Amino acid sequence: MTSTETKPVVIKHTLNALTTCDRHPSAKAYVVTYKESMELYWCKHCSDIHSEKLFIAGWNIDDQTSILTGEIEAYNKKDEIT
């Protein structure tokens, strides 16, 4: 039996410093889940909790947490210099 898995189409959303988590408005959003005309924005914490269930329910996931990783690395380098 061969695998018929297909990769989901990823549509990048533009997230900026003002894009916040729908559940925690004080947290920056790094993940967008979307289905039909609905969009939900998530911080890393909420995404870790909800993404799997949303994916199973047919939601698409645009995960941009690599931005967070880059921001953490840049911050840590700044600390090393000073």
C-alpha positions as CSV (number, residue, x, y, z in Angstrom):
1,M,0.0,0.0,0.0
2,T,1.4,3.4,-0.9
3,S,0.9,6.6,1.1
4,T,-1.5,9.1,-0.4
5,E,-0.6,11.9,2.1
6,T,-0.5,15.4,0.7
7,K,1.1,18.4,2.2
8,P,-1.3,21.1,3.2
9,V,-1.0,24.4,1.2
10,V,0.6,27.0,3.4
11,I,-0.5,30.6,3.0
12,K,1.7,33.0,4.9
13,H,-0.1,35.6,6.9
14,T,1.6,38.9,7.7
15,L,2.1,39.0,11.4
16,N,3.6,42.1,13.1
17,A,4.2,43.4,16.5
18,L,0.5,44.4,16.8
19,T,-0.9,40.9,15.9
20,T,-1.9,39.4,19.2
21,C,-3.3,36.1,20.4
22,D,-7.1,35.8,20.3
23,R,-7.0,34.1,23.7
24,H,-4.3,36.2,25.4
25,P,-4.4,39.7,23.9
26,S,-1.2,40.7,25.7
27,A,0.8,38.0,23.9
28,K,2.2,38.3,20.4
29,A,0.7,35.9,17.8
30,Y,3.0,33.6,15.9
31,V,0.5,31.1,14.6
32,V,-2.6,31.6,12.4
33,T,-5.2,28.8,12.0
34,Y,-7.8,29.3,9.3
35,K,-10.7,27.5,7.8
36,E,-13.0,29.0,5.1
37,S,-13.5,32.6,6.2
38,M,-12.5,32.1,9.8
39,E,-9.1,33.0,11.2
40,L,-7.7,32.5,14.7
41,Y,-4.5,34.0,15.9
42,W,-2.4,32.2,18.6
43,C,0.6,32.8,20.8
44,K,3.1,29.9,21.0
45,H,1.6,28.7,24.3
46,C,-2.0,28.5,23.0
47,S,-0.8,27.0,19.7
48,D,0.9,24.2,21.5
49,I,-2.4,23.5,23.3
50,H,-4.9,23.8,20.4
51,S,-3.2,23.2,17.0
52,E,-3.4,19.5,17.0
53,K,-7.2,19.5,17.6
54,L,-7.8,22.2,15.1
55,F,-5.7,20.4,12.4
56,I,-7.8,17.2,13.0
57,A,-10.9,19.4,12.6
58,G,-9.8,20.5,9.2
59,W,-8.2,23.9,10.0
60,N,-5.1,25.0,8.1
61,I,-2.1,26.1,10.2
62,D,0.3,28.9,9.3
63,D,3.0,28.4,12.0
64,Q,5.6,31.2,12.1
65,T,7.1,30.3,15.5
66,S,10.5,30.3,13.7
67,I,10.2,34.1,14.0
68,L,10.1,33.6,17.8
69,T,13.2,31.4,17.7
70,G,15.0,34.1,15.7
71,E,14.0,36.8,18.2
72,I,15.2,34.7,21.1
73,E,18.5,34.0,19.5
74,A,19.0,37.7,18.7
75,Y,18.2,38.6,22.3
76,N,20.6,36.1,23.6
77,K,23.4,37.3,21.3
78,K,22.8,40.9,22.6
79,D,23.3,39.6,26.2
80,E,26.5,37.9,25.2
81,I,28.0,41.1,23.8
82,T,27.3,43.3,26.8
